[in-house]
Amino acid sequence: MAKRIDVEDLNVYYSAFHAVEDVNMTIQPRSVTAFIGPSGCGKSTVLRTLNRMHEVIPGATVQGSVQLDGVELYNKSVDPVAVRRTVGMVFQRANPFPSMSIRDNVVAGLKLNGIKKKSALDDACEQALKGANLWNEVKDRLGRAGSGLSGGQQQRLCIARAIAVQPQVLLMDEPCSALDPISTLAIEDLIGELKEEFTVVIVTHNMQQAARVSDQTAFFNLAATGKPGNLIEIGPTDKIFSNPDQKATEDYITGRFG
């Protein structure tokens, strides 16, 4: 079941550098939330704190609270691997495992979780590929290398791999930035379908994309060079793009800066 995310007083540091300051937001289940803002304002950093992926960077620390349906993800008793199983991630560039077949790419996470029965893996592979709108394109070549697919297909393969382990939240860090317009449209259509089952959070530099795919938009900005990133405003996408509360949001959306 899709889950709600509550972020309170979130501060992120990379060693002594204060990257993000005092972020507060709520992300509703079965919805799409888009993070927008200029480069370096902390969008991807905040995204990665939602499944503790930032911790793979040496010196990264977090203060504040990130809760998933009331469970504090930064409690010392919580296993970060279990968090990443519940909160999946799709990265900017498609990263299928190059030595693996399409099928093995999809079920890699399931195998790591101890599932070995071939029929169970085959069923999960089919369901995940259907969920990523890729099944009909690859069902007759599941044994071929995933790296042999087109860029858009590879990104959908990575989405299939992420949803195969049945997370409740799906994070996407600029999933269309390296894709052509047709592949981008396919991913955007897919995001609209995925929110029926998952809580989706997407970082995008494409404001038109944010307007098309999201229910809620969060605008991040920097107060000044070298200062931490801040969440300036978050709200329903229609309102953010038509009647934002903050002038900085309006200036960014209308192209006056950024």
Disulfide bonds with the S-S distance in Angstrom:
none
